[in-house]
């Protein structure tokens, strides 16, 4: 029976870390840290729960069912499960998230040197997706190419940035904003929720499982175990990065107090600390972070759709890669304006799906619980999507008065109540009858 060596397992964990670490993961913590000020560690703890804990639980849930969304969504029925999986893969893949990795890395890493012109964006995205396609078309070598080569370079750059933040802060920890003064933990929790990494984890599960199988491991128990270990390694790495970036933001009020977002905070800090070399360092970090995430997303889409449709993995990857290239050249502002409502609408569905899967041992019949709870979650996901898209007038006023609605978590109480009713019904009905031939 084939087992992974310690170095191979570490490389698998590094690969998983790199898949998750995108530009958004580097941008959100500094802005949250600056706003948190003196309450930085309370806010950071809340951020870690949703920014690291939920994605890790998703990896665990996928590992338990075999690494793919079809198994995770099986209690919903084949048609509903497939529709949800397709929506997640398309949203996190070629329609929004994959093109966004190219545009964000361009605007943060290249535009400051080459200018933010359409021609420069076109040339950059052409080279960027050529590299992405090269790596994605060789999925069996992902552990070697990303885990053993790209990630160490990314980690070295992050160590320099994080080490500087801790050892050479730009100033003292600043003041908290009103929101973070009142509820720092809740605000950090919500910021981590908005990273959307749980959606990424849903599609990365199959990439991790495939990478393990490509190393010759066939035992399902070992695949599950190695997937969980890889997720834990990634979670530790992400936690360290987030904590350093939170501290960077909290100590940068003196030099970047007028910054509107994490990009401006990071740019100001690296220029203040390293000068022109800081800008180059930030360009390397952002480009590698986005590149590895894009490879993971494209690989996951190729794995899923090549099994769902009568097309080859190579055809799916090439088609989605070219499509992502075209979408990326529409610009970041337009891309974000369209993608955010879709991602916000899908996120409650992803969280509830993972939670129900992890608790599947408590249900007598999984469909009895999954179907009604996910149906209610879908309604509230659509409400959040309409609100995020600016169509609040189309949403009945009652939704705005639910507990936590102002924070985008209005779905929690109704879904919890639906779950309670579904569990009681499930218990009363008892175990489903066994069909005999």
C-alpha positions in Angstrom: 0.0 0.0 0.0 1.5 3.4 -1.1 2.0 6.0 1.6 3.2 9.5 1.3 6.6 10.4 2.8 6.8 13.3 5.3 8.3 15.7 2.7 5.6 14.8 0.1 2.9 15.4 2.8 4.5 18.7 3.6 4.6 19.6 -0.1 0.9 18.7 -0.3 0.1 21.0 2.6 2.2 23.8 0.9 0.2 23.3 -2.3 -3.1 23.5 -0.4 -1.9 26.7 1.4 -1.0 28.3 -2.0 -4.3 27.3 -3.5 -6.2 29.2 -0.8 -3.9 32.2 -0.5 -5.2 34.7 -3.1 -5.0 38.4 -3.3 -8.1 38.9 -1.3 -6.6 37.0 1.6 -3.7 39.4 1.7 -5.8 42.6 1.3 -8.6 42.1 3.9 -6.5 41.5 7.0 -4.5 44.9 6.9 -7.7 46.9 6.5 -9.5 45.0 9.3 -6.4 45.4 11.5 -6.2 49.1 10.9 -9.9 49.5 11.7 -9.6 47.3 14.8 -6.7 49.3 16.3 -6.3 48.5 20.0 -8.8 45.6 19.6 -6.7 44.0 16.8 -6.4 40.6 18.5 -10.1 40.2 19.2 -10.9 41.0 15.6 -8.1 38.7 14.3 -9.6 35.8 16.3 -13.0 36.4 14.8 -11.4 36.5 11.4 -9.6 33.3 11.9 -12.8 31.4 12.7 -14.5 32.2 9.4 -11.4 32.9 7.3 -9.6 29.7 8.3 -11.9 27.5 10.4 -14.8 27.3 7.8 -12.5 26.5 4.8 -10.7 23.8 6.9 -14.1 22.2 7.9 -15.0 22.2 4.2 -11.8 20.4 3.3 -12.6 17.9 6.1 -16.2 17.4 4.9 -15.1 16.8 1.3 -12.4 14.4 2.5 -14.9 12.4 4.4 -17.2 11.9 1.4 -14.4 11.3 -1.1 -13.2 14.7 -2.2 -15.9 16.0 -4.6 -19.1 18.0 -4.6 -21.2 15.2 -6.2 -20.8 13.1 -3.0 -21.3 16.2 -0.8 -24.6 17.2 -2.5 -25.9 13.6 -2.9 -28.7 14.0 -0.2 -30.2 16.9 -2.2 -30.9 14.6 -5.2 -28.9 14.3 -8.4 -30.6 17.3 -10.2 -30.5 19.8 -7.4 -27.0 18.7 -6.3 -25.7 19.1 -9.9 -27.2 22.5 -10.3 -25.6 23.7 -7.1 -22.2 22.2 -8.0 -22.3 23.8 -11.5 -23.2 27.2 -10.0 -20.3 27.0 -7.5 -17.8 25.8 -10.1 -18.7 28.4 -12.7 -18.8 31.3 -10.2 -15.5 30.4 -8.5 -14.0 29.5 -11.8 -14.2 31.1 -15.3 -17.1 33.5 -14.7 -15.7 35.5 -11.8 -13.0 34.3 -9.5 -10.4 33.0 -12.0 -10.4 36.1 -14.2 -10.3 38.3 -11.0 -7.0 36.7 -9.9 -5.4 38.0 -13.2 -6.8 41.5 -12.9 -6.0 41.9 -9.2 -2.5 40.7 -9.7 -2.1 43.1 -12.6 -3.4 46.2 -10.8 -1.4 45.5 -7.6 1.8 44.0 -9.0 2.3 45.4 -12.6 0.2 48.5 -13.1 2.3 50.6 -10.7 5.3 50.0 -13.0 3.7 49.6 -16.5 0.6 51.8 -16.2 -3.0 50.8 -16.1 -3.6 50.7 -19.8 -5.7 48.1 -21.8 -2.7 47.1 -23.9 -0.6 46.4 -20.8 -3.5 44.4 -19.2 -4.0 42.4 -22.4 -0.3 41.5 -22.6 -0.1 40.6 -18.9 -3.2 38.5 -18.9 -1.9 36.6 -22.0 1.3 35.7 -20.3 -0.5 35.1 -17.0 -3.0 32.6 -18.4 -0.3 30.9 -20.5 1.5 30.1 -17.2 -1.8 29.0 -15.6 -2.7 26.7 -18.5 0.8 25.2 -18.5 0.5 24.2 -14.8 -3.2 23.2 -15.0 -2.7 21.0 -18.0 -0.3 18.9 -15.9 -2.4 18.2 -12.7 -0.3 15.2 -11.7 2.6 17.6 -11.2 0.8 20.2 -9.1 2.5 19.0 -5.9 5.9 19.3 -7.5 5.3 22.5 -9.4 3.4 24.4 -6.7 4.1 22.6 -3.4 7.8 22.2 -3.9 8.8 25.2 -6.1 6.3 28.1 -6.2 5.0 28.0 -2.7 8.5 28.1 -1.0 9.2 31.3 -3.0 5.8 32.7 -2.0 6.5 31.7 1.6 9.9 33.4 1.6 8.4 36.7 0.3 5.6 36.4 2.9 8.2 35.8 5.7 10.0 39.0 4.7 6.7 41.0 4.7 5.4 39.4 7.8 8.7 39.6 9.6 9.0 43.3 8.8 5.5 43.9 10.1 6.4 42.3 13.4 10.0 43.5 13.8 9.8 46.8 12.1 6.3 48.2 12.6 5.5 51.6 11.1 4.3 52.9 14.4 2.3 52.1 17.5 -1.1 50.3 17.5 -3.7 52.9 16.6 -7.2 53.7 17.7 -10.2 51.5 17.0 -13.1 52.7 14.8 -16.5 52.9 16.3 -17.6 49.5 14.9 -14.5 47.7 16.1 -14.7 49.4 19.5 -18.1 48.0 20.1 -17.9 44.5 18.6 -14.3 43.7 17.5 -14.8 40.0 17.4 -18.0 40.2 15.4 -16.5 42.6 12.9 -13.5 40.3 12.4 -15.8 37.3 12.1 -17.7 39.1 9.3 -14.6 40.1 7.5 -13.4 36.5 7.4 -16.8 35.5 6.2 -16.4 37.8 3.2 -13.2 36.2 2.0 -15.3 33.6 0.3 -12.7 30.9 1.0 -15.4 28.3 1.9 -16.5 28.4 -1.8 -12.9 27.9 -2.8 -12.6 25.0 -0.5 -15.6 23.3 -2.1 -13.8 23.2 -5.4 -10.3 22.6 -4.1 -11.3 19.4 -2.3 -11.2 17.5 -5.6 -7.8 19.0 -6.5 -6.3 17.8 -3.2 -7.7 14.3 -3.5 -6.5 14.1 -7.1 -3.0 15.2 -6.2 -2.9 12.5 -3.5 -4.1 9.8 -5.9 -1.5 10.9 -8.5 1.1 10.1 -6.0 0.0 6.4 -6.1 -2.3 6.4 -3.0 -5.4 4.4 -3.5 -6.6 3.6 0.0 -9.7 5.8 0.7 -8.9 6.1 4.4 -5.4 7.3 3.6 -6.7 9.8 1.0 -9.1 11.2 3.7 -6.3 11.4 6.3 -3.8 13.1 4.0 -6.5 15.6 2.8 -7.2 16.6 6.4 -3.5 16.9 7.2 -3.0 19.1 4.1 -5.9 21.2 5.2 -4.4 21.6 8.7 -1.0 22.6 7.3 -2.7 25.2 5.1 -4.7 26.5 8.0 -1.6 27.0 10.1 0.1 28.9 7.3 -2.9 31.1 6.6 -3.3 31.9 10.3 0.3 33.1 10.6 -0.1 35.2 7.5 -3.3 36.7 8.7 -2.0 37.5 12.2 1.1 39.3 10.8 -1.1 41.3 8.3 -3.5 42.3 11.1 -0.7 43.6 13.1 0.7 45.4 10.0 -2.6 47.2 9.5 -3.0 48.1 13.2 0.4 49.7 13.4 0.2 51.6 10.1 -2.4 54.3 11.0 0.4 56.9 11.3 1.5 56.4 7.6 -1.7 55.2 6.0 -4.5 56.6 8.1 -6.3 57.9 5.0 -6.1 54.5 3.1 -9.4 53.3 1.8 -8.5 49.6 1.5 -5.9 47.0 2.2 -4.2 47.6 -1.2 -3.3 51.1 -0.2 -2.2 50.1 3.3 0.1 47.4 2.0 1.5 49.6 -0.8 2.2 52.5 1.7 3.8 50.2 4.2 6.2 48.4 1.8 7.2 51.7 0.2 7.8 53.2 3.7 9.8 50.2 4.9 11.6 48.9 1.7 11.3 51.7 -0.9 11.2 50.5 -4.5 12.2 47.1 -3.4 9.1 46.9 -1.3 6.9 47.4 -4.4 8.8 44.6 -6.1 8.3 42.4 -3.1 4.6 43.1 -3.0 4.4 42.4 -6.8 6.0 39.0 -6.3 3.7 38.1 -3.4 0.5 39.1 -5.1 1.4 37.6 -8.5 2.3 34.2 -7.0 -0.7 34.2 -4.7 -3.0 34.8 -7.6 -1.3 32.4 -9.9 -1.5 29.4 -7.6 -5.1 30.1 -6.8 -6.0 30.4 -10.5 -4.3 27.1 -11.3 -6.2 25.4 -8.5 -9.6 26.8 -9.7 -9.0 25.9 -13.3 -7.8 22.4 -12.4 -10.9 21.8 -10.2 -13.2 22.9 -13.0 -11.4 20.6 -15.4 -11.7 17.7 -13.1 -15.4 18.3 -12.4 -16.7 19.1 -15.9 -14.7 16.4 -17.6 -16.6 13.9 -15.5 -20.0 15.6 -15.8 -19.8 16.1 -19.6 -18.5 14.0 -22.5 -15.4 16.2 -22.9 -11.8 15.8 -22.0 -10.0 17.4 -19.0 -7.7 19.2 -21.5 -10.6 20.6 -23.5 -12.3 22.0 -20.4 -9.1 23.6 -19.1 -8.3 25.2 -22.4 -11.8 26.5 -23.0 -12.2 27.9 -19.5 -8.7 29.4 -19.6 -9.4 31.3 -22.8 -12.8 32.4 -21.5 -11.2 33.6 -18.3 -8.6 35.6 -20.3 -11.4 37.3 -22.2 -13.4 38.1 -19.1 -10.3 39.4 -17.3 -9.9 42.1 -20.0 -13.2 43.6 -19.1 -11.6 45.3 -16.1 -11.7 44.8 -12.4 -14.5 47.2 -11.5 -17.1 45.7 -13.9 -16.0 42.2 -12.9 -16.4 42.8 -9.2 -19.8 44.5 -9.6 -21.2 41.4 -11.3 -19.4 38.8 -9.2 -20.1 39.9 -5.7 -23.9 39.4 -5.7 -23.4 35.9 -7.1 -20.8 34.9 -4.6 -22.7 36.4 -1.7 -25.8 34.5 -2.7 -23.9 31.2 -2.9 -22.0 31.5 0.4 -24.8 30.7 2.8 -25.6 27.6 0.7 -22.0 26.5 1.0 -21.8 27.0 4.8 -25.0 25.1 5.4 -24.1 22.3 3.1 -20.8 21.7 4.8 -22.4 21.9 8.3 -25.1 19.4 7.4 -22.5 17.1 5.9 -20.3 17.1 9.0 -23.3 16.3 11.1 -24.7 13.6 8.9 -24.3 10.9 11.6 -27.2 12.6 13.5 -29.8 12.2 10.7 -32.0 9.1 10.2 -32.5 10.1 6.6 -30.2 12.8 5.2 -32.6 14.0 2.4 -35.3 14.8 5.0 -33.0 17.3 6.6 -30.9 18.5 3.7 -33.7 19.3 1.3 -35.9 21.7 3.5 -32.9 23.4 5.2 -31.1 24.0 1.9 -34.4 25.2 0.3 -34.8 27.9 3.0 -31.1 28.8 2.7 -31.5 29.3 -1.1 -34.3 31.8 -0.5 -32.1 33.8 1.8 -29.1 33.4 -0.5 -31.2 35.0 -3.3 -32.2 37.8 -0.9 -28.6 38.5 -0.1 -27.7 38.5 -3.8 -30.5 41.0 -4.7 -29.3 43.3 -1.8 -25.7 43.1 -2.9 -26.7 43.8 -6.5 -28.6 47.0 -5.4 -32.1 45.7 -5.9 -33.2 46.1 -2.3 -36.6 47.4 -3.6 -37.4 44.0 -4.9 -36.8 42.4 -1.4 -39.8 42.3 1.0 -39.2 44.5 4.0 -39.5 41.7 6.5 -36.1 40.4 5.5 -34.4 43.6 6.6 -35.8 43.3 10.2 -34.4 39.8 10.9 -31.7 39.4 13.5 -28.2 40.1 12.1 -29.7 41.1 8.7 -27.7 44.3 8.7 -24.5 42.3 8.8 -25.6 40.0 6.0 -26.3 37.1 8.3 -30.1 37.3 8.4 -30.3 33.8 7.2 -28.9 32.3 10.4 -32.0 32.2 12.6 -34.5 31.1 9.9 -32.2 28.3 8.8 -31.6 27.2 12.4 -35.3 27.0 13.0 -35.9 25.1 9.8 -33.1 22.7 10.9 -34.8 22.2 14.2 -38.2 21.3 12.6 -36.5 19.0 10.1 -34.6 17.1 12.8 -37.8 16.6 14.8 -39.6 15.4 11.8 -36.7 13.1 10.8 -36.7 11.6 14.3 -40.5 11.0 14.4 -40.4 9.3 11.0 -37.6 7.0 12.0 -35.1 5.2 9.8 -36.2 4.8 6.2 -37.5 1.4 5.1 -34.9 -0.8 3.4 -35.9 -1.6 -0.1 -35.8 -5.3 -1.0 -35.7 -6.9 -4.4 
